[in-house]
Amino acid sequence: MLANYLIGLREGLEAALVVSILVAYLVKSERRHLLPRIWTGVAVAIAISLAFGALLTFGPRGLTFEAQELIGGTLSIIAVGFVTWMVFWMARTARGLGSELRGRIDMAAEGSAWGLVVVAVLAVGREGLETALFLWATSRAVSGDRGSTWTPLLGAALGLATAVVLGWLIYRGAISINLSTFFTWTGAFLVLVAAGVLAYGIHDLQEARFLPGLNTLAFDVSHIIDPTSWYATLLKGIFNFTPRTTLLQALAWVAYVVPVLALFIRGSRRRTQPTAPRQAVASA
């Protein structure tokens, strides 16, 4: 639930910041009459995201077990790719997001009536589709292949609700947060969550007989960590950790976490370090 809350909070805050920037710029530039176009685009983006989530949830149920596992594993790996790109992109562009969006608004306002609607759909819809795909992957990993649970969805809903409140408070000027710090810490945590989703996706592909090694275990600590215990449930819910992990799952987890987390931390440190002034070179 905590992982899904964080996903909902992070993605929801990104979308809320985008909407607040769009709305604030139109209000300050005396173009309030264009606000309905922004809200129309937001509504369309939300509808598309919900439809995409419903398609992911109910679409594969009529297929065979192997086909479900193949689709589930493939989409889980795709979700990891999307969330990895999102983590790096947001950490890199958080500071300049406002100016980028304002430029898009000016261009769209000079065009057709649908221009601002498209801007809002693209800006918010991207976050919505990424959230739907990643939440589906994490929820499937927690609830099992055929089961479903309301707990991951509740965590995501609470995260989205918190993001909406924070976005409104930021818009009203009631609070200010260091976005670079926020996205750095949440990004590092989501890298670990994504690694668990990747490992579970590998397991799905093994059960679909697309990848070998289903019975080749890297470790089995089920005699130490009871799979039915509360702490095993907590580890699975946050990091998708399972007491019985195949060798291919473990290798995929390490191969993802080590380089991705190292690159992310390196980039974060580089962005926070002050730029040293250039010294003039005396000409001979």
N, C-alpha and C positions, 0 to 999 in steps of 0.2 A: 504493500500500500504506500509506503514511504517513497519508493522509486517512482510510482505512478503519480503521486502528489508532486514530486519534484519535476517530473516531465510536464504535467499540467501547469505548474507554476511558471516554469521557465518559458515554455512555448506560449502560454497565455500572456505572460508579461511582455514577450516580444510583440505579439499581436496588439496588446493593449497600448504599448508604447507607439507602435506604428499609427494606430487610430488616433491617439492623443496628439501626435505630431501633425497629422493631417487636419484634424479638427482645429487645433490651436492656430495653425498657420492660416487657415481660411478665415477664422474669426478675427485674427489680428490684421489681416489684409483686407478687411471689410468685404468679404465675399461669403457671407452667411447663407446666401441663397443657393450656394452650391453644396451645402451640408447634406441635403437629402440624397445626393448622388453618392456621397461617401457611405452613408448608412445603408443605401441600397446595395452597394458593393460588399459591405460587411455581411449583410443578410444572405446574399448569394454565396459568398465564401463559406459561411457557416453551413448552409444547406448542402453545398457540394461536399464538404468535409463529413457531415453526418451520413450522406448517401454513400460515400466511399467507405466509411466505417461499417455501415450496414451490409454493403456488398462483400467486404472482407469477412464479416461474421457469418452471414447466412449463405453466401455463394457456394463454397466448396462442400456443403454438407451432403449433397446427393452423390458425391464421388466415392470411389473405393478408398479404403484405408491408405493404401500406398500412394494414391493420387493426392489425397489430403495432406499426407506427410510431405510429399514432394513440393506441393504448392506452399505449404506452411513454412518449410525450411528455406525455400527460395525467397519468399517474401520477408522472412526474418533477416536473411543476409542483406537483402535490399534495404530493409529498415535500418540496419546497422550502418550501411553506406550513407544513407540520407542523414542520420543523426550525427555521424562523424563530420560530414560536410557542414552541417548546421552549426556544430560546436565551434569549428574553426572559423567559419564565416562570421558568426556573431561576435566572437572574441576580437576579430580583426576590424570589423566595421562598426562596432557599437558607438564609438565616438563620433563618426561622421554620418551616422544614419539620418539625422535630422536634415542636414543640408542636401543629402541625396533625395530624400522624399520631397522636400520643398521644390527642388528642381523638377521632379516628375509632376508635381501639382501644377506648376506654372505652364509646363508644356501641354498637359492634358486640358487645363482650363481654356487654353487658346484654341483647342481643337473642337471635336464634336461633343455633344451632350453626354455621350457614353464614355468619354475619355476618363473622367474621374472615377466612374464606376469600375472600369477596367483596372485602374491603378489600385483601388481598394481591394478588388477581387484578387489580384495578383499578390499584393502585399500581405493580406490576411490569409488568403487561401493557401499559400505556400506553407505557412505555419500550421494551418488546419490539417492539410493532407499529411504532412510529416508527423503531426501529433497522432492522427488516426492510425497511421501505419505502425508507428512505434508502440503505441498503446495496445494495439491488437497483438503485436508480436510478444510484448511483455506479459499481457494478460493470458495469452495462450500458453506461454511457458509456465506461468504460475498455476493455471487451472487444469492443465493437462491437455491431451490431444483432443478429447471429445467433450470434456466438461466445460463449464463456464462458471464464473464467479462474479458477484457484484462488487467485491472488495476492491479490485484494481480500478474499476470504473468509478467507485466512490472516491478513491484517493485522487484520481484525475479530476473529477468534478470539483472536489475541494480545492485542488491546486488552481484550477481555472477560475473559481470564484475568488480566491485570494488574489490572483493576478488582476482580475477586473477591479477589485477594490483598490489595489496598489496603483493601477493605471489611472484610476479616477483621482486618487489623492495626489499623484504626481502632477496630473493635469491641473488640479486646483492649486498646486503649489504648497500643499500641506506637508509633504515629505520630499526628501531628496535622498537618493541612494547612489552609491558609487557603482555604476553599471559595469564598468570594467572588472571590478572585484567580484561582483555578483556572478557575472557570466564566466569568470575564471574558475571560481570554486564549483559552481554547478556544472560547468563543462567537464572538469576533471572527474566529478562524481558520475556524470553520464557516460564517460568513457568506460568506466568499470561496469555500469549497467549494460551498455552496449556489448561489452565483451561477453557477459552472461547470455544475452540474446543470441549472439553469434554462436556460442557453444551449443545452445539449445537448437538453433537452426541446423547445425552440423548433426546433432542427434536425430533430428527429424529426417534429414537426408539419409542417415544410416538406416533408420527404420523403414524408409521407402526403398531400401536396397539400392539407392543411387550411389552411396559411398560405402566402402567396406569398414570392417572393424567394430561392428556393433557389440561383439562379445569380448573384445580386447580392452580391458580396463586399465586405465592409468593408476587408479587407486579406488579402494572400496573401504570407506570409513563408516559404513552403516552400523557397524557394531559399536562405534563410539558416538556418532551423531545419529540419533534415532530419527528416521525420516518423518515420523508422526509427531515429533516434539515441537514445542513452540519456537525454539531457536532455529531448528531446521527450516520451519515454515518462514521465519523471518529472513534467514539467509537466502532462501529460494525466492521470496517475494522481492528482495532488494537486488541481489546479485545473480539470481537464477542458479545458485550453487546447489548441486545434488551430491549426496554422499557417494553415489556410484557414478563415476565419470569415465568415459571411454578415453583411450589414448589420443584419438583424433580430436576430441573435444578439448582436451587439455592443451594440446599443441596449438590448436586454433586460438584458444584464449590467450596463451602466452605470446603467440606471434602477432596478435592484435594489440594487446595492452602495452607491451614493452615499447614498440616504436611510436605508437599513436600518443601515448601518455608522455613519452619523452619529448616528442615534437611539440605537443601542446604546452608543456611546462616551459620548454625553451622559448617558444614564441611569446608566452605570457610574460616571462622575465624580460625579454627584449623590449616589449611594449611598455613596461613599467619603468625601465631604466631611463634616466634623463639623458638627453642627447648632449654629448660633450661639444663645447664650442670649438670651431675649427681655428687653428692657430695660423696666423699669416706666415707664409714662407718668404724669408728675405731673399731677394734676387741678388745673385752675385754680380 
